[in-house]
């Protein structure tokens, strides 16, 4: 999933700043389940969070 810089900025403004870490080319959102890393890709910011969430949902449970 990718967003423009403007769209990512709008999204980040909705979050608590204590849950966000930034470094050059990367924004990390510390969520309750796991971290979401947004990586700069030219004029867009991309994350694998939706795919990782989907994989986690369908992964076999450790208790099975």
Buried (B, 14 or more C-beta within 10 A) or exposed (E): EBBEEEEBEEBBEEEEEEEBEEEEEEBBBEEEEEEBBBBBEEEBBBBEBEEBBEEEEEEEEEEE
